[in-house]
Amino acid sequence: MTTPKGPHLAVLPTTAEDETRSRAQVLQPSGWPVPKGYANGMAAEGRIVVTGGVIGWDDEERLAEGFVAQVRQTLGNIAAILAEAGAQPEHLVRLTWYVVDMEEYLANLKELGKAYRTIFGAHYPAMALVQVVRLVEKAARVEIEATAVIPR
C-alpha cells in the first residue's frame, strides 16, 4: 500500500480479496508481448474520475514552449485534476493522447518517458495515441484525456 500525499482517508483492506479489488489490475493476455510504457488493458472497481482534454498550459493559460514541455505540463495538470478528486497516479486506468505530429512524439520518447515517470511514477495504464490535424488551441502540440478509478 502506498502512502497518500496530502490529507486522505486510508481504508485498509481486510482480506486478500479486498486487497486485490482495491487497486487496478493490469490485463495482459497470456502469450502476448509485454508492452513498454502502457498496458493492454486495465480493470478496476470504484469511483470513476475523468478529465476533459487537458493541454500544457499553466494557470494563466500560457502554453509551455516545445512538445516535451507541453507534455510535462499536461501530465502535471492531469495530476492536479486527479488530486481534486482524491485520486493518485496509480488510480489511472486510461490515457488517450492526441498529438499534432506523430514524428515529434516518436523523436522524443526518452524525454517523454522521463517526464511521465517524474509525474506518474512507473504506473502505466491502458493508453491510446492518435495523431490529429490540429487541436482547439492552435499552439497546443498535445492534448490528453485521463480516466482514473478510486477504489471503494
Buried (B, 14 or more C-beta within 10 A) or exposed (E): EEEEEEEEEEEEBEEEEEEEBBBBBBEEEEEEEEEEEBBBEBEBEBBEBEBEBBBBBEEEEEBBEBBBBBBBBBBBBBBEBBBEBBBBBBBBBBBBBBBBEEEBBEEBEEBBEEBBEEBBEEBBBBBEBEEEEEBEBEBBBBBBBBBBBBBE
